[in-house]
Amino acid sequence: MHKIYASHEKSETPRVLEVEPTLVIEQLIVVLTRGTPLEGASEVFVFVDEIEEPIGPGEVHPHKHHHIHSHRCKKIKVTANYAGRLKEHSFSPNTSIEKIERWAIDAFELKGADRDHKELHIGATNGPIAPLENKIGMYVAHGSGCAVTVFLTPEVGYQG
């Protein structure tokens, strides 16, 4: 048995699953979607770690300790908002928040101190702060048009 970390659209935290190492993708989809909003969906894409393309039909997966993300969207349009300016780019649902944050910082051409100590909020400037290891697909449901807006803001430090 292999231990994998599984997340899916609109999931709050990854689940740890133990699966047979010889599952083909069609079998893996059944295991991954059981008890989730994806169960019974006609089309589900499965992504491994940071690989941008989904696993193809008939492929054998998973390997030990992989992060597997299942989603009904093949790509997610991310609109980043920084100080009222907008930038857009499409990402795989399994793209980490850390990678999207780095993209946003570069897209807005932030330099020096402006680059440092940023965080991404989902949906609004006061929306939830997305942990860097999470996947963008965890915040996007298929019915959302496969799109999400994130807000790049300075980290709020607490003084005490």
C-alpha positions as a Markdown table, in Angstrom:
| # | Residue | x | y | z |
|---|---|---|---|---|
| 1 | Met | 0.0 | 0.0 | 0.0 |
| 2 | His | 1.1 | 3.5 | -0.7 |
| 3 | Lys | 0.2 | 6.6 | 1.4 |
| 4 | Ile | -0.8 | 9.5 | -0.8 |
| 5 | Tyr | -2.1 | 13.0 | 0.0 |
| 6 | Ala | -5.4 | 13.7 | -1.8 |
| 7 | Ser | -7.2 | 17.0 | -2.3 |
| 8 | His | -10.1 | 18.0 | -4.6 |
| 9 | Glu | -12.1 | 21.0 | -5.6 |
| 10 | Lys | -13.5 | 22.9 | -2.6 |
| 11 | Ser | -11.6 | 20.8 | -0.1 |
| 12 | Glu | -10.2 | 22.5 | 3.0 |
| 13 | Thr | -7.4 | 20.2 | 3.8 |
| 14 | Pro | -5.7 | 17.2 | 2.0 |
| 15 | Arg | -6.7 | 13.7 | 3.1 |
| 16 | Val | -4.2 | 10.9 | 3.6 |
| 17 | Leu | -5.2 | 7.8 | 1.8 |
| 18 | Glu | -3.6 | 4.3 | 1.5 |
| 19 | Val | -4.0 | 2.9 | -2.0 |
| 20 | Glu | -2.7 | 0.0 | -4.0 |
| 21 | Pro | 0.4 | 1.0 | -6.0 |
| 22 | Thr | -0.9 | -0.7 | -9.2 |
| 23 | Leu | -4.1 | 1.3 | -9.6 |
| 24 | Val | -4.9 | 2.6 | -13.1 |
| 25 | Ile | -6.2 | 6.1 | -13.3 |
| 26 | Glu | -9.8 | 5.0 | -13.8 |
| 27 | Gln | -9.6 | 3.0 | -10.5 |
| 28 | Leu | -7.8 | 5.8 | -8.7 |
| 29 | Ile | -10.6 | 8.2 | -9.6 |
| 30 | Val | -13.2 | 6.0 | -7.9 |
| 31 | Val | -11.0 | 5.9 | -4.7 |
| 32 | Leu | -10.3 | 9.7 | -4.8 |
| 33 | Thr | -13.9 | 10.8 | -5.4 |
| 34 | Arg | -15.6 | 8.5 | -2.9 |
| 35 | Gly | -17.5 | 10.7 | -0.4 |
| 36 | Thr | -16.6 | 14.0 | -2.2 |
| 37 | Pro | -18.5 | 16.4 | -4.4 |
| 38 | Leu | -16.8 | 14.7 | -7.3 |
| 39 | Glu | -18.3 | 11.3 | -6.7 |
| 40 | Gly | -20.3 | 10.3 | -9.8 |
| 41 | Ala | -19.0 | 13.2 | -11.9 |
| 42 | Ser | -18.9 | 12.3 | -15.6 |
| 43 | Glu | -15.4 | 13.8 | -16.1 |
| 44 | Val | -12.7 | 14.1 | -13.4 |
| 45 | Phe | -9.1 | 15.2 | -14.1 |
| 46 | Val | -6.3 | 13.8 | -11.8 |
| 47 | Phe | -3.1 | 15.8 | -11.3 |
| 48 | Val | 0.1 | 14.6 | -9.6 |
| 49 | Asp | 2.3 | 16.9 | -7.5 |
| 50 | Glu | 3.1 | 20.0 | -9.7 |
| 51 | Ile | 2.7 | 18.3 | -13.1 |
| 52 | Glu | 0.4 | 20.6 | -15.1 |
| 53 | Glu | -1.2 | 17.9 | -17.3 |
| 54 | Pro | -3.6 | 15.4 | -15.9 |
| 55 | Ile | -2.8 | 11.7 | -15.8 |
| 56 | Gly | -3.9 | 10.0 | -19.0 |
| 57 | Pro | -6.3 | 7.0 | -19.3 |
| 58 | Gly | -4.9 | 3.6 | -18.4 |
| 59 | Glu | -1.8 | 5.1 | -16.6 |
| 60 | Val | -0.7 | 3.4 | -13.4 |
| 61 | His | -0.5 | 5.6 | -10.4 |
| 62 | Pro | 0.1 | 6.6 | -7.6 |
| 63 | His | 3.6 | 6.6 | -6.2 |
| 64 | Lys | 4.4 | 6.9 | -2.5 |
| 65 | His | 3.8 | 10.3 | -0.8 |
| 66 | His | 2.5 | 12.0 | -4.0 |
| 67 | His | 0.0 | 14.8 | -3.7 |
| 68 | Ile | -2.9 | 13.9 | -5.9 |
| 69 | His | -5.4 | 16.6 | -6.8 |
| 70 | Ser | -8.7 | 15.7 | -8.5 |
| 71 | His | -10.9 | 18.3 | -10.2 |
| 72 | Arg | -13.5 | 18.8 | -12.9 |
| 73 | Cys | -11.7 | 21.8 | -14.3 |
| 74 | Lys | -8.6 | 21.1 | -16.5 |
| 75 | Lys | -7.4 | 24.7 | -16.1 |
| 76 | Ile | -8.4 | 27.5 | -13.6 |
| 77 | Lys | -8.3 | 31.2 | -14.6 |
| 78 | Val | -6.7 | 33.1 | -11.8 |
| 79 | Thr | -7.3 | 36.8 | -11.6 |
| 80 | Ala | -4.9 | 38.5 | -9.2 |
| 81 | Asn | -5.8 | 41.8 | -7.7 |
| 82 | Tyr | -3.1 | 44.1 | -6.3 |
| 83 | Ala | -3.9 | 47.6 | -5.3 |
| 84 | Gly | -6.8 | 47.7 | -7.7 |
| 85 | Arg | -4.8 | 46.4 | -10.7 |
| 86 | Leu | -5.6 | 43.0 | -12.3 |
| 87 | Lys | -3.5 | 40.3 | -13.9 |
| 88 | Glu | -4.8 | 37.0 | -15.3 |
| 89 | His | -3.3 | 33.7 | -16.0 |
| 90 | Ser | -4.5 | 30.1 | -16.3 |
| 91 | Phe | -3.1 | 27.4 | -14.0 |
| 92 | Ser | -3.7 | 23.7 | -13.5 |
| 93 | Pro | -5.9 | 23.0 | -10.4 |
| 94 | Asn | -2.9 | 21.4 | -8.7 |
| 95 | Thr | -0.7 | 24.5 | -8.8 |
| 96 | Ser | 0.5 | 25.5 | -5.4 |
| 97 | Ile | -0.5 | 28.8 | -3.8 |
| 98 | Glu | 3.2 | 29.5 | -3.4 |
| 99 | Lys | 3.7 | 29.3 | -7.2 |
| 100 | Ile | 0.7 | 31.5 | -7.8 |
| 101 | Glu | 1.9 | 34.0 | -5.3 |
| 102 | Arg | 5.3 | 34.2 | -7.0 |
| 103 | Trp | 3.6 | 34.6 | -10.4 |
| 104 | Ala | 1.5 | 37.5 | -9.0 |
| 105 | Ile | 4.5 | 39.2 | -7.5 |
| 106 | Asp | 6.4 | 39.0 | -10.8 |
| 107 | Ala | 3.3 | 39.9 | -12.9 |
| 108 | Phe | 2.9 | 43.2 | -10.9 |
| 109 | Glu | 6.7 | 43.8 | -11.2 |
| 110 | Leu | 7.1 | 44.3 | -7.5 |
| 111 | Lys | 10.6 | 45.3 | -6.4 |
| 112 | Gly | 12.5 | 45.7 | -3.2 |
| 113 | Ala | 10.5 | 45.9 | 0.0 |
| 114 | Asp | 7.2 | 45.7 | -2.1 |
| 115 | Arg | 8.1 | 42.1 | -3.0 |
| 116 | Asp | 8.5 | 41.0 | 0.6 |
| 117 | His | 6.0 | 39.7 | 3.1 |
| 118 | Lys | 3.0 | 39.2 | 0.8 |
| 119 | Glu | 0.1 | 36.8 | 1.2 |
| 120 | Leu | -2.8 | 35.7 | -1.1 |
| 121 | His | -6.4 | 36.0 | 0.0 |
| 122 | Ile | -9.0 | 34.1 | -1.8 |
| 123 | Gly | -12.1 | 35.9 | -3.1 |
| 124 | Ala | -11.7 | 39.2 | -1.2 |
| 125 | Thr | -9.0 | 41.3 | 0.5 |
| 126 | Asn | -10.3 | 40.0 | 3.8 |
| 127 | Gly | -11.0 | 36.5 | 2.5 |
| 128 | Pro | -9.1 | 33.4 | 3.8 |
| 129 | Ile | -5.4 | 33.4 | 3.6 |
| 130 | Ala | -4.3 | 30.5 | 1.4 |
| 131 | Pro | -1.5 | 28.4 | 2.9 |
| 132 | Leu | 1.4 | 28.2 | 0.5 |
| 133 | Glu | 1.3 | 24.4 | 0.2 |
| 134 | Asn | -2.4 | 24.3 | -0.7 |
| 135 | Lys | -3.5 | 23.9 | -4.3 |
| 136 | Ile | -5.5 | 26.5 | -6.1 |
| 137 | Gly | -8.1 | 23.9 | -7.1 |
| 138 | Met | -9.0 | 23.5 | -3.4 |
| 139 | Tyr | -10.7 | 26.9 | -3.5 |
| 140 | Val | -12.5 | 26.6 | -6.8 |
| 141 | Ala | -15.7 | 24.6 | -7.6 |
| 142 | His | -16.6 | 23.4 | -11.1 |
| 143 | Gly | -19.7 | 25.6 | -11.1 |
| 144 | Ser | -17.6 | 28.7 | -10.6 |
| 145 | Gly | -16.7 | 28.8 | -14.3 |
| 146 | Cys | -13.2 | 27.4 | -13.4 |
| 147 | Ala | -12.1 | 30.8 | -12.2 |
| 148 | Val | -11.1 | 32.5 | -9.0 |
| 149 | Thr | -9.9 | 35.9 | -7.9 |
| 150 | Val | -7.0 | 36.2 | -5.5 |
| 151 | Phe | -5.9 | 39.3 | -3.7 |
| 152 | Leu | -2.2 | 40.0 | -3.1 |
| 153 | Thr | -1.8 | 41.9 | 0.1 |
| 154 | Pro | 0.9 | 42.8 | 2.6 |
| 155 | Glu | 1.2 | 40.4 | 5.5 |
| 156 | Val | -0.5 | 41.7 | 8.5 |
| 157 | Gly | 1.9 | 41.6 | 11.4 |
| 158 | Tyr | 0.7 | 41.5 | 14.9 |
| 159 | Gln | 2.4 | 43.7 | 17.4 |
| 160 | Gly | 2.2 | 42.9 | 21.0 |
